[in-house]
Amino acid sequence: MKTSSGKRWLYFGLTAVLAVALSACGKSKDGGDDAAEASAALTIEELVPLAQQEGEVVSVGMPDTWANWKDTWDQLNDKYQVKHTDTDMSSAEEIAKFDAEKNKPTADIGDVGIAFGPQAVEKGVTQPFKTQYWDEVPDWAKDKDGHWMVAYTGSISFFCNKDLVKSCPKSWSDLENADGSYKISVGDVLKASQAQHAILAAALAHGGDETNIQPGVDYFKKLAEKGLLSKVDVTPANIEKGEVAVAMLWDFNALGYRDQFGKDKYEVNIPSEGTVISGYASIINKWAPHPNAAKLARAYIFSDEGQINLAKGYARPIRTSVKLPDDVQAKLIPQDQYANAKPIHDFKAWENTVKGIGAKWQEEVQVSVQ
């Protein structure tokens, strides 16, 4: 489930509208979808009258409280008279819903973790739409045909309570040399994707990757043997009680907690040697009852206004060209701290790695946690 603790005009006449709609139903000579090309040509201005005819967009996994979706939905309604409803659910549940309801669909668009984008395409539950901002999205953050597109990213960061830590860590080396003055909370590696990505982040910083997380496991094993790993889970309640000195969190979660529990009391840094950068991608239901409203929603999410909305919710916009207002920019970590943040390149490999990560953690790290 996506929660705030966690863990997304004008057209040229009716004739042209019908022509685009009809062309989207066919196949190109090389077997590709004409829909990919037709949809890519539609701008926000062109989509508005089509979306207004449908009148609403129904999302899944895009609640108001996650990444400040509220402002985007409010603006779609205020600017373009497109109403919105959402049902919160996990990435896997979104894909399953699209598939289960194909004969009587209710949902139009969803927001899934990047690893689930390829799964949705493989399942055959999505339709392509590239938006007018396609070229500004890095290749690693989009499906080549536009079936999924990452709108915002997150990176594993260090969340630090300055009342408990004299000098907040800025590197993995800093953590390793904490000399027992504080302990580090990782979270539930057996269940939490955030904690699993913390291991991957450490692996990337020490020469590993999604196919080889052993350097990350070895790193945490060393911390455990030094008595530096905490048994305290990373929850808002434990943070508020002052039981978490340093924690591994997605940067948008860490920044949210910082502002919630005291901006002067907490510090957030991206580890300098390296970390993992991931993201959330929009997927449009292949059988969406309001397909043009869904495309408008995606296009707006990638617009300057939509990207700023995400930044207000502490997520880092995928479009680096967007000029954020000073007060919004001030909420985020300086861009130069992300110089060594690396994306996952092989999602299938990471999926397989995750299957064994819990057992490896228990056998090699957990046994030494004091």
One Martini backbone bead per residue (centre of mass of N, CA, C, O) as a GRO file, in nm:
protein
  370
    1MET     BB    1   0.098   0.035   0.020
    2LYS     BB    2   0.033   0.370  -0.016
    3THR     BB    3   0.189   0.592   0.210
    4SER     BB    4   0.320   0.848   0.398
    5SER     BB    5   0.524   0.635   0.534
    6GLY     BB    6   0.688   0.442   0.330
    7LYS     BB    7   0.648   0.240   0.265
    8ARG     BB    8   0.140   1.000  -0.742
    9TRP     BB    9  -0.732   2.298  -2.519
   10LEU     BB   10  -0.673   2.198  -2.807
   11TYR     BB   11  -0.824   2.098  -3.098
   12PHE     BB   12  -0.890   2.009  -3.462
   13GLY     BB   13  -1.147   1.853  -3.433
   14LEU     BB   14  -1.358   1.584  -3.466
   15THR     BB   15  -1.224   1.442  -3.705
   16ALA     BB   16  -0.942   1.415  -3.579
   17VAL     BB   17  -1.027   1.255  -3.336
   18LEU     BB   18  -1.133   1.006  -3.490
   19ALA     BB   19  -0.873   0.940  -3.643
   20VAL     BB   20  -0.701   0.880  -3.396
   21ALA     BB   21  -0.879   0.664  -3.268
   22LEU     BB   22  -0.872   0.465  -3.511
   23SER     BB   23  -0.560   0.435  -3.546
   24ALA     BB   24  -0.519   0.302  -3.254
   25CYS     BB   25  -0.636   0.005  -3.348
   26GLY     BB   26  -0.391  -0.064  -3.505
   27LYS     BB   27  -0.126  -0.196  -3.709
   28SER     BB   28   0.176  -0.212  -3.802
   29LYS     BB   29   0.388  -0.363  -4.024
   30ASP     BB   30   0.597  -0.442  -3.774
   31GLY     BB   31   0.378  -0.489  -3.518
   32GLY     BB   32   0.324  -0.230  -3.401
   33ASP     BB   33   0.181   0.031  -3.237
   34ASP     BB   34   0.001   0.298  -3.341
   35ALA     BB   35  -0.059   0.416  -3.061
   36ALA     BB   36   0.223   0.516  -2.996
   37GLU     BB   37   0.231   0.735  -3.218
   38ALA     BB   38  -0.038   0.883  -3.173
   39SER     BB   39   0.000   0.952  -2.869
   40ALA     BB   40   0.271   1.112  -2.895
   41ALA     BB   41   0.122   1.362  -3.053
   42LEU     BB   42  -0.024   1.434  -2.795
   43THR     BB   43  -0.118   1.698  -2.619
   44ILE     BB   44  -0.258   1.862  -2.374
   45GLU     BB   45  -0.437   2.042  -2.555
   46GLU     BB   46  -0.555   1.791  -2.718
   47LEU     BB   47  -0.672   1.622  -2.466
   48VAL     BB   48  -0.887   1.785  -2.317
   49PRO     BB   49  -1.155   1.742  -2.487
   50LEU     BB   50  -1.145   1.435  -2.455
   51ALA     BB   51  -1.151   1.425  -2.142
   52GLN     BB   52  -1.413   1.591  -2.104
   53GLN     BB   53  -1.602   1.379  -2.226
   54GLU     BB   54  -1.539   1.175  -1.987
   55GLY     BB   55  -1.486   1.352  -1.691
   56GLU     BB   56  -1.281   1.117  -1.581
   57VAL     BB   57  -1.048   0.970  -1.334
   58VAL     BB   58  -0.916   0.642  -1.245
   59SER     BB   59  -0.725   0.543  -0.975
   60VAL     BB   60  -0.432   0.355  -0.856
   61GLY     BB   61  -0.202   0.418  -0.617
   62MET     BB   62  -0.292   0.761  -0.591
   63PRO     BB   63  -0.290   0.919  -0.329
   64ASP     BB   64  -0.289   1.224  -0.182
   65THR     BB   65  -0.040   1.153   0.032
   66TRP     BB   66   0.128   1.072  -0.220
   67ALA     BB   67   0.341   1.286  -0.360
   68ASN     BB   68   0.115   1.504  -0.392
   69TRP     BB   69  -0.146   1.426  -0.566
   70LYS     BB   70  -0.362   1.628  -0.488
   71ASP     BB   71  -0.278   1.871  -0.670
   72THR     BB   72  -0.319   1.730  -0.940
   73TRP     BB   73  -0.619   1.661  -0.912
   74ASP     BB   74  -0.720   1.947  -0.855
   75GLN     BB   75  -0.615   2.071  -1.126
   76LEU     BB   76  -0.773   1.894  -1.323
   77ASN     BB   77  -1.043   2.001  -1.220
   78ASP     BB   78  -1.004   2.315  -1.231
   79LYS     BB   79  -0.893   2.337  -1.535
   80TYR     BB   80  -1.062   2.062  -1.687
   81GLN     BB   81  -1.300   1.901  -1.554
   82VAL     BB   82  -1.153   1.645  -1.406
   83LYS     BB   83  -1.231   1.394  -1.228
   84HIS     BB   84  -1.148   1.208  -0.911
   85THR     BB   85  -1.039   0.870  -0.819
   86ASP     BB   86  -0.921   0.645  -0.548
   87THR     BB   87  -0.735   0.333  -0.492
   88ASP     BB   88  -0.547   0.192  -0.265
   89MET     BB   89  -0.241   0.015  -0.369
   90SER     BB   90  -0.039  -0.202  -0.486
   91SER     BB   91   0.138  -0.284  -0.755
   92ALA     BB   92   0.036  -0.576  -0.784
   93GLU     BB   93  -0.268  -0.503  -0.756
   94GLU     BB   94  -0.295  -0.328  -1.006
   95ILE     BB   95  -0.231  -0.542  -1.219
   96ALA     BB   96  -0.450  -0.743  -1.130
   97LYS     BB   97  -0.690  -0.556  -1.183
   98PHE     BB   98  -0.660  -0.508  -1.481
   99ASP     BB   99  -0.686  -0.811  -1.553
  100ALA     BB  100  -0.958  -0.892  -1.406
  101GLU     BB  101  -1.120  -0.626  -1.557
  102LYS     BB  102  -1.118  -0.640  -1.879
  103ASN     BB  103  -1.445  -0.677  -1.921
  104LYS     BB  104  -1.481  -0.456  -1.654
  105PRO     BB  105  -1.357  -0.171  -1.626
  106THR     BB  106  -1.242   0.096  -1.376
  107ALA     BB  107  -0.947   0.161  -1.440
  108ASP     BB  108  -0.684   0.383  -1.578
  109ILE     BB  109  -0.453   0.444  -1.351
  110GLY     BB  110  -0.110   0.397  -1.232
  111ASP     BB  111   0.139   0.344  -0.958
  112VAL     BB  112   0.465   0.200  -0.990
  113GLY     BB  113   0.717   0.032  -0.941
  114ILE     BB  114   0.963  -0.005  -1.166
  115ALA     BB  115   0.969  -0.325  -1.160
  116PHE     BB  116   0.652  -0.337  -1.256
  117GLY     BB  117   0.649  -0.240  -1.545
  118PRO     BB  118   0.744  -0.497  -1.702
  119GLN     BB  119   0.522  -0.677  -1.582
  120ALA     BB  120   0.283  -0.530  -1.716
  121VAL     BB  121   0.372  -0.584  -2.006
  122GLU     BB  122   0.387  -0.894  -1.986
  123LYS     BB  123   0.074  -0.907  -1.907
  124GLY     BB  124  -0.094  -0.702  -2.099
  125VAL     BB  125  -0.223  -0.411  -1.934
  126THR     BB  126  -0.114  -0.194  -2.139
  127GLN     BB  127  -0.068   0.139  -2.275
  128PRO     BB  128   0.063   0.366  -2.490
  129PHE     BB  129   0.234   0.681  -2.373
  130LYS     BB  130   0.473   0.947  -2.405
  131THR     BB  131   0.450   1.233  -2.440
  132GLN     BB  132   0.599   1.557  -2.477
  133TYR     BB  133   0.841   1.458  -2.250
  134TRP     BB  134   1.008   1.208  -2.340
  135ASP     BB  135   1.313   1.319  -2.389
  136GLU     BB  136   1.347   1.383  -2.058
  137VAL     BB  137   1.353   1.075  -2.021
  138PRO     BB  138   1.530   0.836  -1.928
  139ASP     BB  139   1.580   0.523  -2.043
  140TRP     BB  140   1.563   0.375  -1.759
  141ALA     BB  141   1.261   0.539  -1.709
  142LYS     BB  142   1.149   0.367  -1.972
  143ASP     BB  143   0.960   0.251  -2.208
  144LYS     BB  144   1.012   0.237  -2.545
  145ASP     BB  145   0.674   0.271  -2.596
  146GLY     BB  146   0.518   0.386  -2.323
  147HIS     BB  147   0.396   0.193  -2.090
  148TRP     BB  148   0.621   0.329  -1.902
  149MET     BB  149   0.679   0.611  -1.658
  150VAL     BB  150   0.897   0.796  -1.481
  151ALA     BB  151   0.831   1.078  -1.258
  152TYR     BB  152   0.987   0.973  -0.994
  153THR     BB  153   1.234   0.966  -0.737
  154GLY     BB  154   1.447   0.747  -0.533
  155SER     BB  155   1.682   0.738  -0.254
  156ILE     BB  156   1.899   0.614  -0.051
  157SER     BB  157   1.923   0.730   0.286
  158PHE     BB  158   2.025   0.933   0.561
  159PHE     BB  159   1.867   0.935   0.878
  160CYS     BB  160   1.915   1.200   1.130
  161ASN     BB  161   1.957   1.244   1.481
  162LYS     BB  162   2.104   1.522   1.631
  163ASP     BB  163   2.053   1.442   1.936
  164LEU     BB  164   2.219   1.147   1.892
  165VAL     BB  165   2.421   1.284   1.677
  166LYS     BB  166   2.705   1.461   1.633
  167SER     BB  167   2.776   1.332   1.330
  168CYS     BB  168   2.639   1.307   1.045
  169PRO     BB  169   2.619   1.095   0.794
  170LYS     BB  170   2.771   1.088   0.437
  171SER     BB  171   2.877   0.786   0.457
  172TRP     BB  172   2.966   0.460   0.478
  173SER     BB  173   3.221   0.519   0.640
  174ASP     BB  174   3.090   0.668   0.873
  175LEU     BB  175   2.928   0.428   0.978
  176GLU     BB  176   3.168   0.228   1.026
  177ASN     BB  177   3.294   0.478   1.225
  178ALA     BB  178   3.093   0.515   1.485
  179ASP     BB  179   3.204   0.371   1.759
  180GLY     BB  180   2.909   0.331   1.917
  181SER     BB  181   2.744   0.613   1.938
  182TYR     BB  182   2.554   0.456   1.731
  183LYS     BB  183   2.266   0.329   1.560
  184ILE     BB  184   2.135   0.130   1.287
  185SER     BB  185   1.843   0.143   1.089
  186VAL     BB  186   1.683  -0.070   0.837
  187GLY     BB  187   1.466  -0.281   0.884
  188ASP     BB  188   1.259  -0.515   0.712
  189VAL     BB  189   1.406  -0.738   0.500
  190LEU     BB  190   1.173  -0.953   0.462
  191LYS     BB  191   0.944  -0.711   0.362
  192ALA     BB  192   1.101  -0.445   0.288
  193SER     BB  193   1.195  -0.269   0.016
  194GLN     BB  194   1.365  -0.048   0.148
  195ALA     BB  195   1.565  -0.246   0.291
  196GLN     BB  196   1.658  -0.396   0.036
  197HIS     BB  197   1.772  -0.135  -0.102
  198ALA     BB  198   1.993  -0.084   0.110
  199ILE     BB  199   2.166  -0.323   0.025
  200LEU     BB  200   2.201  -0.236  -0.267
  201ALA     BB  201   2.336   0.033  -0.208
  202ALA     BB  202   2.586  -0.092  -0.073
  203ALA     BB  203   2.669  -0.261  -0.314
  204LEU     BB  204   2.714  -0.030  -0.519
  205ALA     BB  205   2.937   0.113  -0.331
  206HIS     BB  206   3.105  -0.197  -0.336
  207GLY     BB  207   3.078  -0.338  -0.648
  208GLY     BB  208   2.794  -0.408  -0.694
  209ASP     BB  209   2.465  -0.551  -0.776
  210GLU     BB  210   2.166  -0.703  -0.862
  211THR     BB  211   2.345  -0.982  -0.896
  212ASN     BB  212   2.544  -0.861  -0.646
  213ILE     BB  213   2.500  -0.829  -0.287
  214GLN     BB  214   2.744  -0.913  -0.110
  215PRO     BB  215   2.877  -0.638  -0.041
  216GLY     BB  216   2.632  -0.549   0.130
  217VAL     BB  217   2.623  -0.781   0.331
  218ASP     BB  218   2.912  -0.747   0.434
  219TYR     BB  219   2.874  -0.466   0.546
  220PHE     BB  220   2.646  -0.537   0.756
  221LYS     BB  221   2.806  -0.750   0.902
  222LYS     BB  222   3.017  -0.556   1.012
  223LEU     BB  223   2.821  -0.383   1.174
  224ALA     BB  224   2.712  -0.610   1.353
  225GLU     BB  225   2.990  -0.696   1.478
  226LYS     BB  226   3.015  -0.388   1.600
  227GLY     BB  227   2.722  -0.302   1.713
  228LEU     BB  228   2.552  -0.099   1.484
  229LEU     BB  229   2.283  -0.251   1.490
  230SER     BB  230   1.943  -0.215   1.507
  231LYS     BB  231   1.620  -0.340   1.630
  232VAL     BB  232   1.482  -0.091   1.546
  233ASP     BB  233   1.226   0.018   1.382
  234VAL     BB  234   1.113   0.211   1.099
  235THR     BB  235   0.902   0.432   1.257
  236PRO     BB  236   0.725   0.700   1.345
  237ALA     BB  237   0.707   0.627   1.644
  238ASN     BB  238   1.016   0.578   1.692
  239ILE     BB  239   1.108   0.853   1.598
  240GLU     BB  240   0.942   1.028   1.800
  241LYS     BB  241   1.078   0.873   2.057
  242GLY     BB  242   1.400   0.850   1.992
  243GLU     BB  243   1.493   0.540   1.868
  244VAL     BB  244   1.627   0.686   1.609
  245ALA     BB  245   1.929   0.776   1.481
  246VAL     BB  246   1.977   0.589   1.216
  247ALA     BB  247   1.845   0.564   0.878
  248MET     BB  248   1.708   0.376   0.609
  249LEU     BB  249   1.582   0.584   0.341
  250TRP     BB  250   1.393   0.725   0.148
  251ASP     BB  251   1.416   1.048   0.078
  252PHE     BB  252   1.107   1.120   0.085
  253ASN     BB  253   1.065   1.002   0.369
  254ALA     BB  254   1.284   1.156   0.524
  255LEU     BB  255   1.180   1.444   0.458
  256GLY     BB  256   0.902   1.407   0.582
  257TYR     BB  257   1.000   1.349   0.870
  258ARG     BB  258   1.162   1.600   0.916
  259ASP     BB  259   0.914   1.799   0.891
  260GLN     BB  260   0.730   1.654   1.101
  261PHE     BB  261   0.960   1.633   1.360
  262GLY     BB  262   1.202   1.839   1.276
  263LYS     BB  263   1.418   2.016   1.092
  264ASP     BB  264   1.644   2.075   1.321
  265LYS     BB  265   1.674   1.759   1.417
  266TYR     BB  266   1.714   1.670   1.112
  267GLU     BB  267   1.908   1.471   0.874
  268VAL     BB  268   1.980   1.445   0.513
  269ASN     BB  269   2.168   1.195   0.323
  270ILE     BB  270   2.373   1.102   0.057
  271PRO     BB  271   2.579   0.867  -0.014
  272SER     BB  272   2.881   0.931  -0.169
  273GLU     BB  273   2.967   0.645  -0.300
  274GLY     BB  274   2.658   0.542  -0.308
  275THR     BB  275   2.340   0.447  -0.466
  276VAL     BB  276   2.000   0.398  -0.513
  277ILE     BB  277   1.789   0.454  -0.796
  278SER     BB  278   1.446   0.507  -0.814
  279GLY     BB  279   1.088   0.450  -0.903
  280TYR     BB  280   0.779   0.578  -1.038
  281ALA     BB  281   0.521   0.446  -1.253
  282SER     BB  282   0.310   0.491  -1.506
  283ILE     BB  283  -0.004   0.319  -1.586
  284ILE     BB  284  -0.214   0.226  -1.857
  285ASN     BB  285  -0.497   0.091  -1.918
  286LYS     BB  286  -0.591  -0.099  -2.182
  287TRP     BB  287  -0.917  -0.076  -2.066
  288ALA     BB  288  -0.982   0.210  -2.029
  289PRO     BB  289  -1.270   0.407  -1.978
  290HIS     BB  290  -1.056   0.676  -1.965
  291PRO     BB  291  -0.804   0.725  -2.173
  292ASN     BB  292  -0.772   1.039  -2.207
  293ALA     BB  293  -0.758   1.106  -1.907
  294ALA     BB  294  -0.507   0.937  -1.855
  295LYS     BB  295  -0.323   1.090  -2.052
  296LEU     BB  296  -0.355   1.363  -1.921
  297ALA     BB  297  -0.243   1.286  -1.650
  298ARG     BB  298   0.036   1.209  -1.747
  299ALA     BB  299   0.108   1.474  -1.886
  300TYR     BB  300   0.077   1.649  -1.628
  301ILE     BB  301   0.289   1.506  -1.451
  302PHE     BB  302   0.524   1.601  -1.671
  303SER     BB  303   0.483   1.870  -1.615
  304ASP     BB  304   0.576   2.132  -1.443
  305GLU     BB  305   0.342   2.123  -1.242
  306GLY     BB  306   0.358   1.818  -1.174
  307GLN     BB  307   0.657   1.815  -1.077
  308ILE     BB  308   0.616   2.016  -0.847
  309ASN     BB  309   0.414   1.855  -0.687
  310LEU     BB  310   0.609   1.623  -0.619
  311ALA     BB  311   0.820   1.798  -0.471
  312LYS     BB  312   0.623   1.879  -0.241
  313GLY     BB  313   0.639   1.548  -0.169
  314TYR     BB  314   0.973   1.486  -0.194
  315ALA     BB  315   1.001   1.424  -0.480
  316ARG     BB  316   1.204   1.359  -0.760
  317PRO     BB  317   1.210   1.479  -1.052
  318ILE     BB  318   1.280   1.362  -1.372
  319ARG     BB  319   1.281   1.662  -1.465
  320THR     BB  320   1.562   1.870  -1.460
  321SER     BB  321   1.443   2.138  -1.611
  322VAL     BB  322   1.278   2.208  -1.377
  323LYS     BB  323   1.173   2.493  -1.209
  324LEU     BB  324   1.189   2.540  -0.883
  325PRO     BB  325   1.079   2.672  -0.627
  326ASP     BB  326   1.250   2.773  -0.360
  327ASP     BB  327   1.071   2.630  -0.140
  328VAL     BB  328   1.089   2.352  -0.281
  329GLN     BB  329   1.394   2.314  -0.314
  330ALA     BB  330   1.448   2.328   0.002
  331LYS     BB  331   1.328   2.033   0.056
  332LEU     BB  332   1.569   1.927  -0.092
  333ILE     BB  333   1.835   1.768  -0.201
  334PRO     BB  334   2.112   1.826  -0.335
  335GLN     BB  335   2.207   1.722  -0.648
  336ASP     BB  336   2.520   1.655  -0.592
  337GLN     BB  337   2.455   1.397  -0.406
  338TYR     BB  338   2.372   1.214  -0.685
  339ALA     BB  339   2.630   1.132  -0.854
  340ASN     BB  340   2.626   0.801  -0.735
  341ALA     BB  341   2.356   0.727  -0.844
  342LYS     BB  342   2.199   0.407  -0.922
  343PRO     BB  343   2.041   0.208  -1.133
  344ILE     BB  344   1.847  -0.039  -1.235
  345HIS     BB  345   1.892  -0.271  -1.513
  346ASP     BB  346   1.796  -0.566  -1.388
  347PHE     BB  347   1.491  -0.666  -1.288
  348LYS     BB  348   1.498  -0.974  -1.294
  349ALA     BB  349   1.745  -1.004  -1.115
  350TRP     BB  350   1.628  -0.855  -0.869
  351GLU     BB  351   1.389  -1.040  -0.825
  352ASN     BB  352   1.568  -1.290  -0.764
  353THR     BB  353   1.730  -1.168  -0.530
  354VAL     BB  354   1.493  -1.110  -0.332
  355LYS     BB  355   1.415  -1.409  -0.272
  356GLY     BB  356   1.711  -1.441  -0.098
  357ILE     BB  357   1.758  -1.199   0.107
  358GLY     BB  358   1.644  -1.296   0.379
  359ALA     BB  359   1.823  -1.545   0.430
  360LYS     BB  360   2.094  -1.399   0.407
  361TRP     BB  361   2.047  -1.203   0.639
  362GLN     BB  362   2.001  -1.408   0.868
  363GLU     BB  363   2.274  -1.576   0.828
  364GLU     BB  364   2.489  -1.308   0.810
  365VAL     BB  365   2.355  -1.075   1.009
  366GLN     BB  366   2.136  -1.123   1.235
  367VAL     BB  367   2.319  -1.311   1.420
  368SER     BB  368   2.495  -1.027   1.506
  369VAL     BB  369   2.274  -0.882   1.641
  370GLN     BB  370   2.258  -0.703   1.964
   0.00000   0.00000   0.00000
